[in-house]
Amino acid sequence: MRDTVTRPPDVATLMAGLIGRHHRVTGYEVGREKIREYARAVQDRHGAHFREDAAYELGYDGLIAPVTFVSILGSLAIEELFVRVLVGYDLSQMMHTDQQLILHRPVRVGDRLDCDVCLESFRQMGGTDIIVTRNLITDQHEDPVATTRTTLIARTGGVADPELARAVAAVMMHKPPAPPAQPGSVSVPPDIRSMKRR
């Protein structure tokens, strides 16, 4: 009699069933100091990120954020997607390989942003999973602010060295990922809506 090895569910089949699903993170409030801090961090010294008078000269009634500011909310939304829905991946072992950004308008002080993340495509090549998400960031009036497309590569089932995972988390300024939600055991915060098909 041969030994039977129980294999984990086929990742490609599971992911194929999730293509087109959406996950939403809501309520990111943009403050004056967040814009200034981000501009300093990315070394964007344009006056409209620091001084209201410079923003007024461009026709805005308050500070505007650097173009890549939307990546803050996009990163939070993708992290939520992988922690809550696309479980089985170690975030410290993922590589961000491509990013496309269409800015519909500048992010402004006072914006309350939501991010809708859609799993756009999934394929496997050479033992690596290639995952593409599309993110639509909207304001409190549901008007589009930015559309982004993110490509990540990852592997499931790999065991990462815990020290390496902590080091990566520290460098990336991520909090340690929360364990995946278990049905009936964890209440989902009100600002996060489960994935849904549109």
Legacy VTK file of the C-alpha trace (Angstrom):
# vtk DataFile Version 3.0
C-alpha trace
ASCII
DATASET POLYDATA
POINTS 198 float
0.000 0.000 0.000
1.401 3.408 -0.962
1.476 6.312 1.448
-0.975 9.048 0.578
0.234 12.627 0.824
-2.413 15.201 1.513
-1.707 18.203 -0.654
-2.906 21.709 0.137
-5.724 22.943 -2.095
-4.543 23.983 -5.535
-3.667 27.666 -5.177
-4.333 28.415 -8.856
-7.866 27.020 -8.599
-8.599 28.961 -5.417
-7.207 32.208 -6.822
-9.060 31.797 -10.122
-12.288 31.764 -8.124
-11.356 35.083 -6.519
-10.523 36.999 -9.710
-12.878 39.935 -10.029
-13.570 40.088 -6.297
-13.328 43.378 -4.422
-12.119 44.338 -0.950
-12.692 47.829 0.411
-10.805 49.838 3.023
-12.491 53.080 4.016
-12.050 56.254 5.980
-8.404 57.299 5.522
-8.372 60.968 6.533
-5.779 63.234 4.953
-4.348 65.818 7.309
-1.998 68.727 6.792
0.829 67.145 8.787
0.455 63.777 7.006
1.044 65.553 3.700
4.049 67.460 5.044
5.572 64.341 6.628
5.126 62.312 3.462
6.613 65.085 1.292
9.667 65.226 3.576
10.002 61.421 3.514
10.000 61.271 -0.293
12.060 64.477 -0.545
9.459 66.334 -2.602
10.109 69.940 -1.712
7.357 71.553 -3.810
5.877 74.450 -1.840
2.268 73.292 -2.321
3.001 70.341 0.001
4.117 72.640 2.831
2.526 76.079 2.455
-1.095 77.037 1.824
-0.097 80.152 -0.134
1.817 77.991 -2.648
-1.213 75.701 -3.018
-3.518 78.738 -3.457
-1.316 79.942 -6.327
-2.073 76.631 -8.072
-5.818 77.015 -7.468
-6.218 74.751 -4.417
-7.736 75.816 -1.108
-5.247 73.840 0.974
-2.107 71.738 0.794
-1.908 69.090 -1.921
-0.035 65.817 -1.509
2.804 64.439 -3.636
1.600 62.185 -6.451
2.665 58.963 -4.730
0.818 59.799 -1.482
-1.987 57.459 -2.609
0.441 54.554 -2.138
-0.109 54.816 1.634
-3.763 53.832 1.349
-3.043 51.394 -1.483
-0.486 49.558 0.671
-2.888 49.351 3.596
-5.630 47.990 1.337
-3.391 45.356 -0.264
-2.134 44.277 3.156
-5.745 43.863 4.315
-6.500 41.858 1.173
-3.696 39.386 1.901
-4.306 39.158 5.636
-8.071 38.747 5.459
-8.799 37.111 2.122
-5.818 35.831 0.145
-4.377 33.956 3.092
-1.391 31.631 2.807
1.116 34.262 1.721
3.852 35.658 3.949
3.865 39.409 3.282
7.552 39.621 4.162
8.276 37.206 1.306
6.383 39.105 -1.409
8.043 41.292 -4.004
6.383 44.355 -5.511
7.463 44.213 -9.159
5.385 46.789 -11.018
3.195 49.798 -10.276
1.051 51.897 -12.583
-0.628 55.074 -11.355
-3.238 57.313 -12.915
-3.876 60.381 -10.780
-7.310 61.855 -11.471
-6.704 64.818 -9.176
-4.299 65.726 -6.370
-4.991 64.461 -2.865
-5.942 67.438 -0.688
-6.079 68.237 3.009
-9.488 67.189 4.300
-9.988 64.324 1.860
-11.487 61.165 3.335
-10.281 58.398 1.055
-11.563 54.892 0.390
-9.737 52.214 -1.571
-11.441 49.440 -3.507
-8.970 46.638 -4.318
-9.866 44.159 -7.034
-7.941 40.961 -7.717
-7.489 41.489 -11.455
-5.399 38.491 -12.473
-3.397 35.549 -11.194
-0.988 33.197 -12.930
1.802 30.872 -11.981
5.192 30.647 -13.628
8.278 28.769 -12.473
6.819 28.034 -9.044
6.006 31.695 -8.465
2.563 33.279 -8.182
2.089 36.505 -10.141
-0.746 38.547 -8.665
-2.166 41.748 -10.158
-4.530 44.026 -8.256
-6.380 47.104 -9.452
-7.066 49.764 -6.849
-9.575 52.582 -7.193
-9.135 55.356 -4.636
-12.130 57.655 -4.200
-12.931 60.623 -1.974
-15.802 61.199 0.454
-18.035 62.153 -2.498
-17.149 58.889 -4.284
-15.265 60.839 -6.956
-12.133 59.090 -8.297
-8.808 60.344 -6.993
-6.440 57.683 -8.381
-6.442 54.340 -10.133
-3.468 52.067 -9.597
-2.426 48.633 -10.782
0.010 46.654 -8.652
1.908 43.495 -9.613
3.284 41.265 -6.868
5.163 37.984 -6.961
4.980 35.504 -4.132
5.031 31.872 -3.152
2.670 30.039 -0.865
3.694 27.570 1.768
7.220 28.857 2.190
8.562 29.111 5.703
10.363 32.366 6.330
13.049 32.827 8.923
11.227 34.687 11.753
14.182 37.045 12.270
14.214 37.944 8.575
10.449 38.545 8.645
10.839 40.896 11.652
13.696 42.754 9.957
11.701 43.221 6.744
8.656 44.385 8.727
10.803 46.936 10.568
12.370 48.296 7.382
9.020 48.477 5.600
7.398 50.071 8.675
4.663 47.442 8.663
3.067 46.295 11.817
3.267 42.510 12.217
0.416 41.095 10.134
-2.710 40.130 12.022
-3.715 36.495 11.811
-6.312 35.760 9.137
-9.913 36.162 10.177
-11.568 32.929 11.293
-15.281 32.663 10.545
-17.257 33.505 13.669
-14.218 34.167 15.853
-13.041 37.630 14.836
-15.196 40.668 14.388
-14.271 42.650 11.295
-13.764 46.363 11.926
-16.640 48.472 10.566
-14.331 50.297 8.147
-13.494 47.121 6.243
-16.042 45.452 4.019
-15.517 41.867 2.979
-14.607 41.043 -0.582
-17.528 41.020 -2.916
-18.072 40.482 -6.596
-19.208 43.534 -8.520
LINES 1 199
198 0 1 2 3 4 5 6 7 8 9 10 11 12 13 14 15 16 17 18 19 20 21 22 23 24 25 26 27 28 29 30 31 32 33 34 35 36 37 38 39 40 41 42 43 44 45 46 47 48 49 50 51 52 53 54 55 56 57 58 59 60 61 62 63 64 65 66 67 68 69 70 71 72 73 74 75 76 77 78 79 80 81 82 83 84 85 86 87 88 89 90 91 92 93 94 95 96 97 98 99 100 101 102 103 104 105 106 107 108 109 110 111 112 113 114 115 116 117 118 119 120 121 122 123 124 125 126 127 128 129 130 131 132 133 134 135 136 137 138 139 140 141 142 143 144 145 146 147 148 149 150 151 152 153 154 155 156 157 158 159 160 161 162 163 164 165 166 167 168 169 170 171 172 173 174 175 176 177 178 179 180 181 182 183 184 185 186 187 188 189 190 191 192 193 194 195 196 197
